[in-house]
Structure formats: structure tokens, C-alpha cells
Amino acid sequence: MSSRYRSALPKNAASAVAADPSRRSRTIVIALCWALVFIDGIDTFIYGSALPHMLGSKALGLTDASAGDIGSYTTFGMLVGTILSGTVSNWVGRRKTVFTSVVVFTIATVGCGFAQSAGVFGFFRLVCGFGLGALLPIAISYGMEFTTGARKALATGVIMTAHQTGGAVAPLLALWLIDDFGWRSAFLVGAIPALIFLPLALKLLPESPTNLLTRGRTGDAQALAGTYGLELPEPKGHAADKLESIKALFRGRQWLTTLCFWLTSFAGLLLVYGVGQWLPKIMGDLGYDTGDSLLFSTFLNVGGIVGMLVAGRLADRVGPRRIVIIWFALTAVFVYLMGVHMSVVVLYGVVFLAGLLLFSGQTMVYATVGSHHVEEDRPTALSWVSGIGRFGAVFGPWMGGQLLAAGHADLGFSMFAVAAVFGAVMMALAALTIRVRANRGSGDRKGAPAMAG
């Protein structure tokens, strides 16, 4: 990175006048991303939280199998939204992409609350998934770009605590609302936070300086970088190839690493959405009462919040790849134990630890990919690793629905444990391909950062 593109203020003046304001400004960006991902988390998990009541009351004629299909529609929408968001944001700007995604999934969540048939409900969950999937990679990219020093994995973890906080709030909303006001109320109330946070984001969230630079708006990029105390990469001396960030995923031997990243994400998102959607229902089928079944989801997500912070700090010290491998291996153990009959008190602890490992393991996949690619390639790399991983998010809810429909709830956690082992193996292979390329000479884009761990 060239010092020509740092803030134009002298060093002493910059530290005396701009350091504190720029740090506050960066904190505001992270906080806004957190708030928007919090909304994303509520809207992602509200379906799984309302599902036991919807199935029990035969709302919209849902069965275990059709409910699993609708869960897969949601994650298929996420797949499309996630893959498109990184590339589209490079063309039109990350700020517009973020706002559009939030508006789309909020309107769709309200639509779910008014749906009068399973088909209409499934359509709105598909559209909701499109917006939910588009937001996450861009929010993570914002967090990494607006974080200085060696704390990018922690920034990723902090932002993703919002997703788990939303996931923890969703079952509490279901417990509070559904018995008295019906399942529709959970979707309608779940959309309310967007009315609070989206106007704040419209006013305070800046465009990405790197995005402005790659779109040829060098002056605007430098001004924003100065305001937020950021550094910019060298601007290109030629018109950027709009598909360059996609090509960078496959150049030379990089395609092997990319494939391993994608398969790791497939396993991680299979776990996140399979366990996240079906945990209350599986626990109910295993004999636990409805209150405990929903509170298990809250404990799972609270564990995820703690895990994001723990894994993020450790990843910045030892490298996110190592954390992914260790976390996925341990996830296999604790997810398997969730299916073993034990006292409810002990089971709450097991579920908490499973959540601590499961969600943060997948988040550190994003931190690994984000650290592996240069700034201008990062949104595209994140959107593709998350998007291809969404095939796992489609398969997980579908698999859970099929097992429950066949009366095999007891096999659910065993299958999810196998997925966790697969994820650990794939990230270990990714680490191996990176070492091999480092020894032989890399075909990655010039300037790609070396990544520990």
C-alpha cells in the first residue's frame, strides 16, 4: 500500500486532530453493520422458531416435509443473493447493495405474516432469503475494511454476533407472541427493527473507499479514507476488468484452495441452517417439552455470540484456518452429544457449547477467505464462498425435514456431526494447498496478503 493514499494530514496533526474522530467514525460503521446483521438474524431464525407451532396447528397445511422444503427455498434464495451481491456491489456500490437487501428481506418477512397459503408463504421466504443472503458478505467486507491493524477476524466475529443475537431473540419473540397472538405476529413484529435501524444506516453508513477507488472515483475514495483513518491500495492505471475479482478465485493453482474453501462453507452452512431450523422440532420429537425446545435455540445462539468473540480473538493471534479446523472437529463431538439422552440441565450446557463452536467456526471460514484475498477481491470471494456454501444451507433443512418425516429424528444430530468432520477435513486440505502454492510460487493476484495459520 502506498503512503500517497493515506490521509493528507501531517502525522502529528493526524494523531492530535483526526485519530479519535476517525476511530469513532469506524466504530459507527461497525455498529451499523452489527445492527443490520441483527435484523438479518431475526428474519433468518424466526421461521424455525415459529415452526413447531405452525406444524402443531397445521397452519397453511404444513407438514414436516413441506416445512423442510420451505426452509430450503429460503436458503436457495440466500444462495442466489449471496453469489450476486459481491459482484453487483463492485459495479453499483456496496452501500446501495446493503440498503436494497434489507428492504427486500423486510418486505418479504411482512409478506410471510400475511400469507394465506403455503405456496405464497414459501414464495415470500424465497424472496426473504435473497435479501438475507445478499447482506451478510457485504457487511463482513465492510467490517474488515473499516478495521485497522490485526483485528479483522475479531471484527468479523463481532459483526456476526449480531446474527446470533437475532437468532437468540427470535425464539423469545415466538414464546412471547405466538400463544396469544398467533404465528403471524412473530413475522410482523420481527420486521419492526428494520424500521428503526435502516433510516440510521441511510444517514450514517458511507460507501466503501476501496469500492470507490475500483470504480474510478479516486478523489472521493481518498477523502473517505482520510475521514476514517484508512489506507487505500494503489489505484489501477487502467480500466478495471469487471470480472477480475471472479477470475482471481481460479487463477493458477488458486482454484484448488477456492474449491476447499467452498466445500468447508458447504459443511458449515449445512450445520448452521440444518441445526438452526430443526433444533426445536428435533428436541420436541425426542421428548423434551415445547418451552425447553425453544429455549435450546436461544442457548445455541447465545453460545454462538460468545464463540464469535472467543474465536475472533484467537484467530487474530494464531490464524483463522487453525481455528476453523479445531472448531469444526469439536463441533462434531458436541452436536453428536445433543442427540444423547441426558438431564436437561446438562443438555443446556452441551447445546451452549455446540453453538459456541458451530456458528463461530463458519464465521472463521469467512475470516479465512477475507484475509486470504486482497481488498478489491474480498467482497467477491466472500460472496462466492458464502453463496456456494448455501447449497449446504439448502441441503441441511431439507435433510432434517426428510429425517423427521421418516420418523428418524434420532439420526439428525449424527448426520450433522458427520458434516462437521467433513468441514474440518476440507479446511485442512485448503491449508495444505496454500502451503504448496507458497513453496512453488503463487498464481494469485499480486499483492494478495500472506495469512497466518
Summary of the structure (lengths in Angstrom):
residues: 453
radius of gyration: 21.5
end to end distance: 22.9
largest distance: 69.4
contacts: 1788
relative contact order: 0.15
helix: 82%
strand: 0%
